[in-house]
Amino acid sequence: MTELEIAQKFRARANPPPLLFRYRQPTKWTLEEISKQQIYIAKPDELNDPFECSARVIWDADLLRKKFVEEHAPKCGLSRIEAEKQFDAHHRDWSEELPRSTAELIKQTGIICMSAIPNSIRMWSYYAKAHEGICIGYNTKKRPFYMAMEVKYQNPDAPLEAVAALKLDPTEVALHTSLRKAEEWKFEQEYRIPVGIGNMPRLISIENGAISEIRFGARVTREFKQKVLESVPHLPHRPKLIQMGCDFDRFILTESII
């Protein structure tokens, strides 16, 4: 399968709602992301879940041998006997190298994390400094948000066999690792964009007009709110501004258009 075909499969798997949201801390980095129209790509070990991207992937030796002999060897002009001998001679090296390469690939995969909901009390508490930060809503018709894929909340019951998965659908490996979280996180309704980072910048530009709305936390400070408001006029399209509040009778967050 070519890289273009793989990219098309990822595009077909993308299924974001019209808006996706990102809870942000009240920091200068958040202000720069707004003013410069950028978004941060996190690495798995920077996220708060110790199980991030850790679902096991294994390589079945028999399937790998079959694939080498029947698919790869003919392209190299090797007979079946020659291919079997070559595989058997290097099997131990490959059996050690492939898991290492897979682990390194996952390590070099960045993640843009977003949520389908902007009014989660828990997420405002976890990711927006106890409601002192903001929540940015992004238009998923804009780049890169149209590539967002829904996270699968299912504890893995077995390792993923890589050879068979890659043959049927290469995106299954990403689903098993980057797009999987424990069932306990289901309340987040998360969508993600996996990105191969390598040596690329951790901050990437977003398309003009991608910032559709900005919500201010119920405990946002006057100083930080003012700094956010000062950055808005510099955007090509003015986002909707919303102040979150607290309904103490029902213990829910409220919304007021600014």
Protein Blocks (a to p, Z undefined) as FASTA:
>chain_A
ZZklmmmmmmmmpccdfbdcddddddfklmmmmmnopaddddfklpmbfkgokaccdddf
klmmmmmmmmmmmmnopafklmmmmmmmmmmmmmmmmmmmmmmmmmmpccddddfbfkbf
klmmmmnggoiaccddddfkbcfklmpccddddddfbdcdfklmmmmommlmmmmmmmgc
cfklmmnopadddddfklacfbdcddehkambdcddfkbcfklmmmmmmmmmmpmbdcdd
ddddddfklopacdddZZ
